[in-house]
Amino acid sequence: MSDKGEARVAAIEAHEDFLQHIEDGRSKIRLLSVITVVVAFFLAVSYAYQLLLPLTTGTKVVEVNLADPSLIASEVLFLLLAGAWLYVGIVNYLYQTRLGRSIQKARAMENEIERRMSEMPS
């Protein structure tokens, strides 16, 4: 095989390794997204339970001091954590979407290169 042919094969192999690395990263991001969805589901069930609790147990009144500094601090902390979590989730989702499109384009280019190489005389 000529030096040009070996260089082409090396370039295709490097490209394949790069795409494999990107696809592995994409699967990790997808796993994080699934974990986020599961946790969000449990939070939604928890809040729904709190809404249904007065209807199912008969407890109608619970005294809570809404001006309690520790309650306010914990609410602010949870709000900041939820905001950060939401931001990371949205950024990861958008990144994963762009990454998926890039992988599709790269695979199409790879197929085109392979097609051209197979058409070339040896």
Phi and psi in radians as a Rosetta constraint file:
Dihedral C 1 N 2 CA 2 C 2 CIRCULARHARMONIC -1.297 0.35
Dihedral N 2 CA 2 C 2 N 3 CIRCULARHARMONIC 2.912 0.35
Dihedral C 2 N 3 CA 3 C 3 CIRCULARHARMONIC -1.085 0.35
Dihedral N 3 CA 3 C 3 N 4 CIRCULARHARMONIC -0.615 0.35
Dihedral C 3 N 4 CA 4 C 4 CIRCULARHARMONIC -1.117 0.35
Dihedral N 4 CA 4 C 4 N 5 CIRCULARHARMONIC -0.757 0.35
Dihedral C 4 N 5 CA 5 C 5 CIRCULARHARMONIC -1.112 0.35
Dihedral N 5 CA 5 C 5 N 6 CIRCULARHARMONIC -0.735 0.35
Dihedral C 5 N 6 CA 6 C 6 CIRCULARHARMONIC -1.128 0.35
Dihedral N 6 CA 6 C 6 N 7 CIRCULARHARMONIC -0.693 0.35
Dihedral C 6 N 7 CA 7 C 7 CIRCULARHARMONIC -1.124 0.35
Dihedral N 7 CA 7 C 7 N 8 CIRCULARHARMONIC -0.680 0.35
Dihedral C 7 N 8 CA 8 C 8 CIRCULARHARMONIC -1.134 0.35
Dihedral N 8 CA 8 C 8 N 9 CIRCULARHARMONIC -0.778 0.35
Dihedral C 8 N 9 CA 9 C 9 CIRCULARHARMONIC -1.095 0.35
Dihedral N 9 CA 9 C 9 N 10 CIRCULARHARMONIC -0.732 0.35
Dihedral C 9 N 10 CA 10 C 10 CIRCULARHARMONIC -1.111 0.35
Dihedral N 10 CA 10 C 10 N 11 CIRCULARHARMONIC -0.691 0.35
Dihedral C 10 N 11 CA 11 C 11 CIRCULARHARMONIC -1.139 0.35
Dihedral N 11 CA 11 C 11 N 12 CIRCULARHARMONIC -0.727 0.35
Dihedral C 11 N 12 CA 12 C 12 CIRCULARHARMONIC -1.147 0.35
Dihedral N 12 CA 12 C 12 N 13 CIRCULARHARMONIC -0.705 0.35
Dihedral C 12 N 13 CA 13 C 13 CIRCULARHARMONIC -1.143 0.35
Dihedral N 13 CA 13 C 13 N 14 CIRCULARHARMONIC -0.718 0.35
Dihedral C 13 N 14 CA 14 C 14 CIRCULARHARMONIC -1.116 0.35
Dihedral N 14 CA 14 C 14 N 15 CIRCULARHARMONIC -0.717 0.35
Dihedral C 14 N 15 CA 15 C 15 CIRCULARHARMONIC -1.096 0.35
Dihedral N 15 CA 15 C 15 N 16 CIRCULARHARMONIC -0.734 0.35
Dihedral C 15 N 16 CA 16 C 16 CIRCULARHARMONIC -1.116 0.35
Dihedral N 16 CA 16 C 16 N 17 CIRCULARHARMONIC -0.738 0.35
Dihedral C 16 N 17 CA 17 C 17 CIRCULARHARMONIC -1.079 0.35
Dihedral N 17 CA 17 C 17 N 18 CIRCULARHARMONIC -0.730 0.35
Dihedral C 17 N 18 CA 18 C 18 CIRCULARHARMONIC -1.086 0.35
Dihedral N 18 CA 18 C 18 N 19 CIRCULARHARMONIC -0.802 0.35
Dihedral C 18 N 19 CA 19 C 19 CIRCULARHARMONIC -1.110 0.35
Dihedral N 19 CA 19 C 19 N 20 CIRCULARHARMONIC -0.665 0.35
Dihedral C 19 N 20 CA 20 C 20 CIRCULARHARMONIC -1.115 0.35
Dihedral N 20 CA 20 C 20 N 21 CIRCULARHARMONIC -0.711 0.35
Dihedral C 20 N 21 CA 21 C 21 CIRCULARHARMONIC -1.087 0.35
Dihedral N 21 CA 21 C 21 N 22 CIRCULARHARMONIC -0.744 0.35
Dihedral C 21 N 22 CA 22 C 22 CIRCULARHARMONIC -1.132 0.35
Dihedral N 22 CA 22 C 22 N 23 CIRCULARHARMONIC -0.753 0.35
Dihedral C 22 N 23 CA 23 C 23 CIRCULARHARMONIC -1.128 0.35
Dihedral N 23 CA 23 C 23 N 24 CIRCULARHARMONIC -0.627 0.35
Dihedral C 23 N 24 CA 24 C 24 CIRCULARHARMONIC -1.109 0.35
Dihedral N 24 CA 24 C 24 N 25 CIRCULARHARMONIC -0.743 0.35
Dihedral C 24 N 25 CA 25 C 25 CIRCULARHARMONIC -1.108 0.35
Dihedral N 25 CA 25 C 25 N 26 CIRCULARHARMONIC -0.658 0.35
Dihedral C 25 N 26 CA 26 C 26 CIRCULARHARMONIC -1.109 0.35
Dihedral N 26 CA 26 C 26 N 27 CIRCULARHARMONIC -0.697 0.35
Dihedral C 26 N 27 CA 27 C 27 CIRCULARHARMONIC -1.178 0.35
Dihedral N 27 CA 27 C 27 N 28 CIRCULARHARMONIC -0.599 0.35
Dihedral C 27 N 28 CA 28 C 28 CIRCULARHARMONIC -1.155 0.35
Dihedral N 28 CA 28 C 28 N 29 CIRCULARHARMONIC -0.725 0.35
Dihedral C 28 N 29 CA 29 C 29 CIRCULARHARMONIC -1.117 0.35
Dihedral N 29 CA 29 C 29 N 30 CIRCULARHARMONIC -0.704 0.35
Dihedral C 29 N 30 CA 30 C 30 CIRCULARHARMONIC -1.073 0.35
Dihedral N 30 CA 30 C 30 N 31 CIRCULARHARMONIC -0.713 0.35
Dihedral C 30 N 31 CA 31 C 31 CIRCULARHARMONIC -1.080 0.35
Dihedral N 31 CA 31 C 31 N 32 CIRCULARHARMONIC -0.764 0.35
Dihedral C 31 N 32 CA 32 C 32 CIRCULARHARMONIC -1.079 0.35
Dihedral N 32 CA 32 C 32 N 33 CIRCULARHARMONIC -0.657 0.35
Dihedral C 32 N 33 CA 33 C 33 CIRCULARHARMONIC -1.133 0.35
Dihedral N 33 CA 33 C 33 N 34 CIRCULARHARMONIC -0.703 0.35
Dihedral C 33 N 34 CA 34 C 34 CIRCULARHARMONIC -1.119 0.35
Dihedral N 34 CA 34 C 34 N 35 CIRCULARHARMONIC -0.759 0.35
Dihedral C 34 N 35 CA 35 C 35 CIRCULARHARMONIC -1.061 0.35
Dihedral N 35 CA 35 C 35 N 36 CIRCULARHARMONIC -0.731 0.35
Dihedral C 35 N 36 CA 36 C 36 CIRCULARHARMONIC -1.075 0.35
Dihedral N 36 CA 36 C 36 N 37 CIRCULARHARMONIC -0.733 0.35
Dihedral C 36 N 37 CA 37 C 37 CIRCULARHARMONIC -1.121 0.35
Dihedral N 37 CA 37 C 37 N 38 CIRCULARHARMONIC -0.722 0.35
Dihedral C 37 N 38 CA 38 C 38 CIRCULARHARMONIC -1.104 0.35
Dihedral N 38 CA 38 C 38 N 39 CIRCULARHARMONIC -0.811 0.35
Dihedral C 38 N 39 CA 39 C 39 CIRCULARHARMONIC -1.104 0.35
Dihedral N 39 CA 39 C 39 N 40 CIRCULARHARMONIC -0.743 0.35
Dihedral C 39 N 40 CA 40 C 40 CIRCULARHARMONIC -1.089 0.35
Dihedral N 40 CA 40 C 40 N 41 CIRCULARHARMONIC -0.636 0.35
Dihedral C 40 N 41 CA 41 C 41 CIRCULARHARMONIC -1.087 0.35
Dihedral N 41 CA 41 C 41 N 42 CIRCULARHARMONIC -0.808 0.35
Dihedral C 41 N 42 CA 42 C 42 CIRCULARHARMONIC -1.101 0.35
Dihedral N 42 CA 42 C 42 N 43 CIRCULARHARMONIC -0.663 0.35
Dihedral C 42 N 43 CA 43 C 43 CIRCULARHARMONIC -1.119 0.35
Dihedral N 43 CA 43 C 43 N 44 CIRCULARHARMONIC -0.731 0.35
Dihedral C 43 N 44 CA 44 C 44 CIRCULARHARMONIC -1.107 0.35
Dihedral N 44 CA 44 C 44 N 45 CIRCULARHARMONIC -0.731 0.35
Dihedral C 44 N 45 CA 45 C 45 CIRCULARHARMONIC -1.104 0.35
Dihedral N 45 CA 45 C 45 N 46 CIRCULARHARMONIC -0.704 0.35
Dihedral C 45 N 46 CA 46 C 46 CIRCULARHARMONIC -1.084 0.35
Dihedral N 46 CA 46 C 46 N 47 CIRCULARHARMONIC -0.786 0.35
Dihedral C 46 N 47 CA 47 C 47 CIRCULARHARMONIC -1.183 0.35
Dihedral N 47 CA 47 C 47 N 48 CIRCULARHARMONIC -0.660 0.35
Dihedral C 47 N 48 CA 48 C 48 CIRCULARHARMONIC -1.105 0.35
Dihedral N 48 CA 48 C 48 N 49 CIRCULARHARMONIC -0.694 0.35
Dihedral C 48 N 49 CA 49 C 49 CIRCULARHARMONIC -1.070 0.35
Dihedral N 49 CA 49 C 49 N 50 CIRCULARHARMONIC -0.726 0.35
Dihedral C 49 N 50 CA 50 C 50 CIRCULARHARMONIC -1.136 0.35
Dihedral N 50 CA 50 C 50 N 51 CIRCULARHARMONIC -0.579 0.35
Dihedral C 50 N 51 CA 51 C 51 CIRCULARHARMONIC -1.255 0.35
Dihedral N 51 CA 51 C 51 N 52 CIRCULARHARMONIC -0.623 0.35
Dihedral C 51 N 52 CA 52 C 52 CIRCULARHARMONIC -1.477 0.35
Dihedral N 52 CA 52 C 52 N 53 CIRCULARHARMONIC -0.315 0.35
Dihedral C 52 N 53 CA 53 C 53 CIRCULARHARMONIC -0.946 0.35
Dihedral N 53 CA 53 C 53 N 54 CIRCULARHARMONIC -0.818 0.35
Dihedral C 53 N 54 CA 54 C 54 CIRCULARHARMONIC -1.119 0.35
Dihedral N 54 CA 54 C 54 N 55 CIRCULARHARMONIC -0.527 0.35
Dihedral C 54 N 55 CA 55 C 55 CIRCULARHARMONIC -1.321 0.35
Dihedral N 55 CA 55 C 55 N 56 CIRCULARHARMONIC -0.562 0.35
Dihedral C 55 N 56 CA 56 C 56 CIRCULARHARMONIC -1.603 0.35
Dihedral N 56 CA 56 C 56 N 57 CIRCULARHARMONIC -0.509 0.35
Dihedral C 56 N 57 CA 57 C 57 CIRCULARHARMONIC -1.823 0.35
Dihedral N 57 CA 57 C 57 N 58 CIRCULARHARMONIC -0.283 0.35
Dihedral C 57 N 58 CA 58 C 58 CIRCULARHARMONIC 1.526 0.35
Dihedral N 58 CA 58 C 58 N 59 CIRCULARHARMONIC -0.082 0.35
Dihedral C 58 N 59 CA 59 C 59 CIRCULARHARMONIC -1.269 0.35
Dihedral N 59 CA 59 C 59 N 60 CIRCULARHARMONIC 2.069 0.35
Dihedral C 59 N 60 CA 60 C 60 CIRCULARHARMONIC -1.895 0.35
Dihedral N 60 CA 60 C 60 N 61 CIRCULARHARMONIC -0.523 0.35
Dihedral C 60 N 61 CA 61 C 61 CIRCULARHARMONIC -2.280 0.35
Dihedral N 61 CA 61 C 61 N 62 CIRCULARHARMONIC 2.275 0.35
Dihedral C 61 N 62 CA 62 C 62 CIRCULARHARMONIC -2.315 0.35
Dihedral N 62 CA 62 C 62 N 63 CIRCULARHARMONIC 2.250 0.35
Dihedral C 62 N 63 CA 63 C 63 CIRCULARHARMONIC -1.489 0.35
Dihedral N 63 CA 63 C 63 N 64 CIRCULARHARMONIC 2.186 0.35
Dihedral C 63 N 64 CA 64 C 64 CIRCULARHARMONIC -2.363 0.35
Dihedral N 64 CA 64 C 64 N 65 CIRCULARHARMONIC 2.290 0.35
Dihedral C 64 N 65 CA 65 C 65 CIRCULARHARMONIC -1.509 0.35
Dihedral N 65 CA 65 C 65 N 66 CIRCULARHARMONIC 1.747 0.35
Dihedral C 65 N 66 CA 66 C 66 CIRCULARHARMONIC -1.216 0.35
Dihedral N 66 CA 66 C 66 N 67 CIRCULARHARMONIC -0.251 0.35
Dihedral C 66 N 67 CA 67 C 67 CIRCULARHARMONIC -1.666 0.35
Dihedral N 67 CA 67 C 67 N 68 CIRCULARHARMONIC 0.131 0.35
Dihedral C 67 N 68 CA 68 C 68 CIRCULARHARMONIC -1.136 0.35
Dihedral N 68 CA 68 C 68 N 69 CIRCULARHARMONIC 2.163 0.35
Dihedral C 68 N 69 CA 69 C 69 CIRCULARHARMONIC -1.028 0.35
Dihedral N 69 CA 69 C 69 N 70 CIRCULARHARMONIC -0.637 0.35
Dihedral C 69 N 70 CA 70 C 70 CIRCULARHARMONIC -1.198 0.35
Dihedral N 70 CA 70 C 70 N 71 CIRCULARHARMONIC -0.626 0.35
Dihedral C 70 N 71 CA 71 C 71 CIRCULARHARMONIC -1.164 0.35
Dihedral N 71 CA 71 C 71 N 72 CIRCULARHARMONIC -0.760 0.35
Dihedral C 71 N 72 CA 72 C 72 CIRCULARHARMONIC -1.120 0.35
Dihedral N 72 CA 72 C 72 N 73 CIRCULARHARMONIC -0.757 0.35
Dihedral C 72 N 73 CA 73 C 73 CIRCULARHARMONIC -1.091 0.35
Dihedral N 73 CA 73 C 73 N 74 CIRCULARHARMONIC -0.755 0.35
Dihedral C 73 N 74 CA 74 C 74 CIRCULARHARMONIC -1.205 0.35
Dihedral N 74 CA 74 C 74 N 75 CIRCULARHARMONIC -0.620 0.35
Dihedral C 74 N 75 CA 75 C 75 CIRCULARHARMONIC -1.138 0.35
Dihedral N 75 CA 75 C 75 N 76 CIRCULARHARMONIC -0.732 0.35
Dihedral C 75 N 76 CA 76 C 76 CIRCULARHARMONIC -1.118 0.35
Dihedral N 76 CA 76 C 76 N 77 CIRCULARHARMONIC -0.747 0.35
Dihedral C 76 N 77 CA 77 C 77 CIRCULARHARMONIC -1.058 0.35
Dihedral N 77 CA 77 C 77 N 78 CIRCULARHARMONIC -0.827 0.35
Dihedral C 77 N 78 CA 78 C 78 CIRCULARHARMONIC -1.115 0.35
Dihedral N 78 CA 78 C 78 N 79 CIRCULARHARMONIC -0.639 0.35
Dihedral C 78 N 79 CA 79 C 79 CIRCULARHARMONIC -1.135 0.35
Dihedral N 79 CA 79 C 79 N 80 CIRCULARHARMONIC -0.750 0.35
Dihedral C 79 N 80 CA 80 C 80 CIRCULARHARMONIC -1.123 0.35
Dihedral N 80 CA 80 C 80 N 81 CIRCULARHARMONIC -0.757 0.35
Dihedral C 80 N 81 CA 81 C 81 CIRCULARHARMONIC -1.101 0.35
Dihedral N 81 CA 81 C 81 N 82 CIRCULARHARMONIC -0.734 0.35
Dihedral C 81 N 82 CA 82 C 82 CIRCULARHARMONIC -1.135 0.35
Dihedral N 82 CA 82 C 82 N 83 CIRCULARHARMONIC -0.701 0.35
Dihedral C 82 N 83 CA 83 C 83 CIRCULARHARMONIC -1.116 0.35
Dihedral N 83 CA 83 C 83 N 84 CIRCULARHARMONIC -0.759 0.35
Dihedral C 83 N 84 CA 84 C 84 CIRCULARHARMONIC -1.119 0.35
Dihedral N 84 CA 84 C 84 N 85 CIRCULARHARMONIC -0.731 0.35
Dihedral C 84 N 85 CA 85 C 85 CIRCULARHARMONIC -1.107 0.35
Dihedral N 85 CA 85 C 85 N 86 CIRCULARHARMONIC -0.748 0.35
Dihedral C 85 N 86 CA 86 C 86 CIRCULARHARMONIC -1.103 0.35
Dihedral N 86 CA 86 C 86 N 87 CIRCULARHARMONIC -0.772 0.35
Dihedral C 86 N 87 CA 87 C 87 CIRCULARHARMONIC -1.051 0.35
Dihedral N 87 CA 87 C 87 N 88 CIRCULARHARMONIC -0.850 0.35
Dihedral C 87 N 88 CA 88 C 88 CIRCULARHARMONIC -1.090 0.35
Dihedral N 88 CA 88 C 88 N 89 CIRCULARHARMONIC -0.731 0.35
Dihedral C 88 N 89 CA 89 C 89 CIRCULARHARMONIC -1.080 0.35
Dihedral N 89 CA 89 C 89 N 90 CIRCULARHARMONIC -0.768 0.35
Dihedral C 89 N 90 CA 90 C 90 CIRCULARHARMONIC -1.165 0.35
Dihedral N 90 CA 90 C 90 N 91 CIRCULARHARMONIC -0.779 0.35
Dihedral C 90 N 91 CA 91 C 91 CIRCULARHARMONIC -1.087 0.35
Dihedral N 91 CA 91 C 91 N 92 CIRCULARHARMONIC -0.769 0.35
Dihedral C 91 N 92 CA 92 C 92 CIRCULARHARMONIC -1.115 0.35
Dihedral N 92 CA 92 C 92 N 93 CIRCULARHARMONIC -0.715 0.35
Dihedral C 92 N 93 CA 93 C 93 CIRCULARHARMONIC -1.096 0.35
Dihedral N 93 CA 93 C 93 N 94 CIRCULARHARMONIC -0.823 0.35
Dihedral C 93 N 94 CA 94 C 94 CIRCULARHARMONIC -1.113 0.35
Dihedral N 94 CA 94 C 94 N 95 CIRCULARHARMONIC -0.704 0.35
Dihedral C 94 N 95 CA 95 C 95 CIRCULARHARMONIC -1.096 0.35
Dihedral N 95 CA 95 C 95 N 96 CIRCULARHARMONIC -0.790 0.35
Dihedral C 95 N 96 CA 96 C 96 CIRCULARHARMONIC -1.106 0.35
Dihedral N 96 CA 96 C 96 N 97 CIRCULARHARMONIC -0.646 0.35
Dihedral C 96 N 97 CA 97 C 97 CIRCULARHARMONIC -1.148 0.35
Dihedral N 97 CA 97 C 97 N 98 CIRCULARHARMONIC -0.818 0.35
Dihedral C 97 N 98 CA 98 C 98 CIRCULARHARMONIC -1.114 0.35
Dihedral N 98 CA 98 C 98 N 99 CIRCULARHARMONIC -0.680 0.35
Dihedral C 98 N 99 CA 99 C 99 CIRCULARHARMONIC -1.096 0.35
Dihedral N 99 CA 99 C 99 N 100 CIRCULARHARMONIC -0.717 0.35
Dihedral C 99 N 100 CA 100 C 100 CIRCULARHARMONIC -1.069 0.35
Dihedral N 100 CA 100 C 100 N 101 CIRCULARHARMONIC -0.746 0.35
Dihedral C 100 N 101 CA 101 C 101 CIRCULARHARMONIC -1.125 0.35
Dihedral N 101 CA 101 C 101 N 102 CIRCULARHARMONIC -0.711 0.35
Dihedral C 101 N 102 CA 102 C 102 CIRCULARHARMONIC -1.116 0.35
Dihedral N 102 CA 102 C 102 N 103 CIRCULARHARMONIC -0.692 0.35
Dihedral C 102 N 103 CA 103 C 103 CIRCULARHARMONIC -1.116 0.35
Dihedral N 103 CA 103 C 103 N 104 CIRCULARHARMONIC -0.742 0.35
Dihedral C 103 N 104 CA 104 C 104 CIRCULARHARMONIC -1.067 0.35
Dihedral N 104 CA 104 C 104 N 105 CIRCULARHARMONIC -0.748 0.35
Dihedral C 104 N 105 CA 105 C 105 CIRCULARHARMONIC -1.122 0.35
Dihedral N 105 CA 105 C 105 N 106 CIRCULARHARMONIC -0.755 0.35
Dihedral C 105 N 106 CA 106 C 106 CIRCULARHARMONIC -1.130 0.35
Dihedral N 106 CA 106 C 106 N 107 CIRCULARHARMONIC -0.703 0.35
Dihedral C 106 N 107 CA 107 C 107 CIRCULARHARMONIC -1.123 0.35
Dihedral N 107 CA 107 C 107 N 108 CIRCULARHARMONIC -0.677 0.35
Dihedral C 107 N 108 CA 108 C 108 CIRCULARHARMONIC -1.137 0.35
Dihedral N 108 CA 108 C 108 N 109 CIRCULARHARMONIC -0.733 0.35
Dihedral C 108 N 109 CA 109 C 109 CIRCULARHARMONIC -1.112 0.35
Dihedral N 109 CA 109 C 109 N 110 CIRCULARHARMONIC -0.714 0.35
Dihedral C 109 N 110 CA 110 C 110 CIRCULARHARMONIC -1.074 0.35
Dihedral N 110 CA 110 C 110 N 111 CIRCULARHARMONIC -0.764 0.35
Dihedral C 110 N 111 CA 111 C 111 CIRCULARHARMONIC -1.107 0.35
Dihedral N 111 CA 111 C 111 N 112 CIRCULARHARMONIC -0.671 0.35
Dihedral C 111 N 112 CA 112 C 112 CIRCULARHARMONIC -1.129 0.35
Dihedral N 112 CA 112 C 112 N 113 CIRCULARHARMONIC -0.745 0.35
Dihedral C 112 N 113 CA 113 C 113 CIRCULARHARMONIC -1.103 0.35
Dihedral N 113 CA 113 C 113 N 114 CIRCULARHARMONIC -0.780 0.35
Dihedral C 113 N 114 CA 114 C 114 CIRCULARHARMONIC -1.082 0.35
Dihedral N 114 CA 114 C 114 N 115 CIRCULARHARMONIC -0.684 0.35
Dihedral C 114 N 115 CA 115 C 115 CIRCULARHARMONIC -1.115 0.35
Dihedral N 115 CA 115 C 115 N 116 CIRCULARHARMONIC -0.771 0.35
Dihedral C 115 N 116 CA 116 C 116 CIRCULARHARMONIC -1.124 0.35
Dihedral N 116 CA 116 C 116 N 117 CIRCULARHARMONIC -0.695 0.35
Dihedral C 116 N 117 CA 117 C 117 CIRCULARHARMONIC -1.162 0.35
Dihedral N 117 CA 117 C 117 N 118 CIRCULARHARMONIC -0.619 0.35
Dihedral C 117 N 118 CA 118 C 118 CIRCULARHARMONIC -1.268 0.35
Dihedral N 118 CA 118 C 118 N 119 CIRCULARHARMONIC -0.413 0.35
Dihedral C 118 N 119 CA 119 C 119 CIRCULARHARMONIC -1.438 0.35
Dihedral N 119 CA 119 C 119 N 120 CIRCULARHARMONIC -0.318 0.35
Dihedral C 119 N 120 CA 120 C 120 CIRCULARHARMONIC -1.303 0.35
Dihedral N 120 CA 120 C 120 N 121 CIRCULARHARMONIC 2.510 0.35
Dihedral C 120 N 121 CA 121 C 121 CIRCULARHARMONIC -1.246 0.35
Dihedral N 121 CA 121 C 121 N 122 CIRCULARHARMONIC 2.536 0.35
